[in-house]
Amino acid sequence: MFEDIRSKKVIFVCHCMLNQNAISDGTAVYPAAFRELADWAYAKDIGIVQMPCPELQCLGLDRGDPEGAKRPVTVENTRIRRAMEQGEPGEKLKELISLVLWQIREYSRHGFQIIGIIGANRSPNCGVETTSDHDEETEGMGLFMGGLKAALDDLGLKIPMTGLKASDDIVKKLEELKQNG
């Protein structure tokens, strides 16, 4: 099966890396997307699987507060984190993790190489090395990435993860991720 020209290599990418229009107000760092990420993946013949944006799916485009951009980013991110931990958003977050986990397992089951998972550092949901909590950027994972990693660990799936920020040497971080995969 799948004996055609496809590379059978994929990378899972948090939604906002490919669509900055989905990011919380006041936090976009590119007009559209992290172009270096897309260019790198296409040059390496790696398919991009865009994961759903948990914040958009659970809280809406304005994240439940149209005044969010008036607060410092880490303060607003902490507010978003707290909202995501509550009732319906928390349950929806679990569903989104299950959806991504299903996709990962499906690609794995069919022999695809999963290069890695890319998050957005500082994000209250998609941060990998850093997240926002207690009104500051702190070490640790966001809620979505932390839940996804725990689910992968439970299944014994080892997939390298990294988080990106606009200030990073993006290509260097991607190459390091690929070498670890």
N, C-alpha and C positions, 0 to 999 in steps of 0.2 A: 504494500500500500504506500502511496505517496512516493512513487518512483519517477516523478517528473523533475523539472528543473529547479524546484524550490530548494532553498538552502537548508531547510529544517533547523534553522536557528532563529530564536526569538528572544526578545528582551521585554520585560514588563515595565511599564513606565507610568508614573503617577500622572493623572489627567492634566494637571496644570503645566507640566513641562511641554506639552504639545498644544495647549490651549490656555494661554494666559488670561483669556476673557472669562474663564471660570473661577479665577482666583479671587480671594476676598478683596474688597474695595481698599485701595491704598497700598496694595502689596505687589502689583505687577511690576516686573523688572524688564520685560520685553513687550513689544506691541502685540505679538502673536504667539511665539513659541521659542523654546531654546533651540535655535537653529543648529548649533554645534552638535547637539545630541542627535537630531534627525539626520544631519549630514554624515555623521560618524557611522550611525547604524546602516544607512543606505550604502555607504562606501564599503562596509564590511559584509554586505548581503545579509543583514540581520533584520528580520521582521519586527515591527514595533507593535506590541499589544498595549493599547491605552486602557489603563484601569479606570474605573469610575471615580469621580470626585466625591468622596464621602460627604464633604461639607455641602456641596451643591445638592446632592441627593437627599440629604437629611435636613438641611436648614434653609435651602434656597440660595439664590444668587446673592442676596443681601445678607446672608447668614443670620437672618432673623432680626437684624438691626440696621436700618438704612443709615444710621449715624456712625457706623463702625470705623470708617476711615478717619474720623476726627480724633480717635484715640491713638496712642503709640501702638505700633504693630504688635509688640509682645503682649500688651495689655488686651488688645482686641483678640489676639490669638488665644489668650488664656480664657477670655469670655466664651469664645467658640468651643474650646476644649470642654469647659464645664457644660455647655449646652449639649454637646455630643455625648456626654456621659449620662444624660437623663433619659428616662422612659423610651418614647418612640424613636428618637434619634439613635439611642444606644442599641435598640433592637434592629433598626435598619442597618446600622454599622455591621452588626454580626452577619446579616444577610449579604452585604456587599463583600465581606471577607470570604464568605462561603462561595460566592460567585467567582471571585478571582482564584480561590483555591481549586475550584472545579476546573477552570481553564488551565491552570498549571498542571494539574493531574492529567488532564486530557492530552495536552501537548507531550507530557512525559510518557504517557502510556503508548503514544504513537512514535516514540523514538526521537522526538525533537530535542535539540540542545537548548536548554534555557540558560542564556548567558548571565542573567541576573535580574534584579529588581531595583529600579531607580525610584527614589523618593525625593522629596523637597525638604531639605534641612530647614529648621526653624518652624515648620508647619506643625500645628497642634495634632494633625492626623497623619500626615505623610512624611514627617521627619524620620530620619534613620539614625544619624549620629547625634543630631540635636533636635529639640522640639521647643515649644513654648509652654511654660507653666509657671505659675506664681508670678506672672507679669514680667518674665524674663526668658531669654533663650538659655536653655539648660541642656546638659548632656542627656541623652536618652532618646527613645523612640516616641513618635506620635501614636495616638490611639489605634489608627488603622494599620499602620506598619507593625506596631507591636502585636496586635491581634493576629495579623497575617503571619508574622514570624513564629508566634506561639503555635499556630495551627500547622505550619510547615514542620516545626520541631516535633510536634505530636505524631506526625506521619513519617518522621525520619527523613524528610526531604531537605537536603542541604543546598540552598540556592544563595549565592552571594548577594548582598544588598549594599547599596550605597546611597547617600543623599547628595544632592547637588544644590548649589547656590550660584547666583550669577557671578560672584566674586571668585569662584573656583576656576582652576585649570580643568575645564570640563573634559576635554579629550584625554588628559592624563588620568583623571579619575575613572573614565570609561575603560581605558586600556588596562588599568589595574584591576577593575572588576572582571574584565574578560579573562585576564590571566588567572584569576581565582576561581573561575567557573568551570 
